[in-house]
Amino acid sequence: MEFKKKRVTNKKAVVQLSAIAHEGRLTLLRILIQAGPDGVAASALAKNAKTKLPTASAQLLVLSNAGLVSSTRVGRQIIYQADFPNMTALLFFLMQDCCGRDSEICSPVIKALTA
């Protein structure tokens, strides 16, 4: 996946971080990240997160409004996917000024991701 730098403002970062600052929403987002670009049906997401479908749907709406997930209707199912470009942009926003731009401090994160 090619990285195209998206602009993240402080306001957008607060909205996105607020969306994941909830145990249920964080759980759903992590399931979607693990699923990759194919995503997961809403019913399977709720089951994997051990929550009810209406609760999962409400929490997915918050994540969607924050730009962290997207959805596609396939027949009667709604398939949710993590929005990897927006998530990458948020992570870049958080890390770009890391520790006075001392790459040694951030290198453990890079090494862990590339291992």
C-alpha positions in Angstrom: 0.0 0.0 0.0 1.5 3.3 -1.1 1.5 6.1 1.5 0.1 9.4 0.3 0.6 12.1 3.0 -2.8 13.3 4.2 -3.1 16.4 6.2 -4.2 15.9 9.8 -5.1 18.9 11.9 -5.1 19.1 15.6 -8.9 19.2 15.5 -9.1 16.1 13.3 -6.6 14.2 15.5 -8.7 15.0 18.6 -11.8 13.6 16.9 -10.1 10.5 15.8 -8.3 9.9 19.1 -11.6 10.5 20.9 -13.3 7.9 18.7 -10.8 5.2 19.7 -10.7 6.3 23.4 -13.4 3.8 24.2 -12.8 0.1 24.9 -15.6 -1.2 22.6 -14.6 1.0 19.7 -10.9 0.2 20.1 -11.8 -3.5 20.1 -13.8 -3.1 16.9 -11.1 -1.1 15.2 -8.4 -3.6 16.1 -10.5 -6.5 14.7 -10.8 -4.5 11.5 -7.1 -3.8 11.4 -6.3 -7.5 11.8 -8.8 -8.3 9.0 -7.0 -6.2 6.5 -8.5 -4.4 3.5 -11.2 -7.1 2.9 -13.0 -6.0 6.1 -15.6 -7.9 8.2 -19.4 -8.1 8.1 -21.1 -6.2 10.9 -22.6 -9.3 12.4 -19.2 -11.1 12.6 -17.6 -7.9 14.0 -20.2 -7.9 16.8 -19.7 -11.6 17.5 -15.9 -11.2 17.6 -16.1 -8.2 19.9 -18.6 -10.1 22.1 -21.1 -7.3 21.9 -24.6 -6.9 20.5 -25.1 -5.9 16.9 -26.9 -2.6 17.7 -24.1 -1.6 20.1 -21.5 -2.5 17.5 -23.3 -0.5 14.8 -23.5 2.6 17.0 -19.8 2.3 17.8 -18.9 1.7 14.2 -20.8 4.9 13.3 -18.6 6.9 15.7 -15.5 5.4 14.1 -16.9 6.0 10.6 -17.7 9.7 11.4 -14.1 10.1 12.6 -12.8 8.7 9.3 -11.2 5.6 10.8 -13.5 3.0 9.2 -15.6 2.8 6.0 -18.4 0.5 5.0 -19.7 -1.2 1.9 -23.1 -2.8 1.4 -22.8 -6.3 -0.2 -26.3 -7.7 -0.6 -27.9 -7.6 2.8 -24.6 -7.3 4.7 -22.6 -4.3 5.6 -18.9 -4.9 5.4 -16.7 -2.6 7.5 -13.0 -1.9 6.7 -10.4 0.0 8.6 -9.5 3.2 6.7 -5.8 2.5 6.5 -4.8 5.8 4.7 -6.5 7.9 7.4 -5.1 5.8 10.2 -1.6 6.0 8.7 -2.0 9.8 8.5 -3.0 10.0 12.1 0.0 7.9 13.2 2.3 10.0 11.1 0.8 13.1 12.6 1.6 11.8 16.1 5.1 10.6 15.3 6.4 13.3 12.9 7.7 15.5 15.7 8.6 12.6 17.9 11.2 13.5 20.6 12.6 16.5 18.8 12.9 14.5 15.6 15.5 12.2 17.2 15.1 9.1 15.0 16.9 6.9 17.5 14.0 7.3 20.0 11.4 6.3 17.4 13.5 3.5 15.8 12.2 0.7 18.2 8.7 1.4 16.7 10.0 1.1 13.2 12.0 -2.0 14.0 9.0 -3.7 15.6 6.7 -2.9 12.6 9.2 -4.2 10.1 10.2 -7.4 12.0 
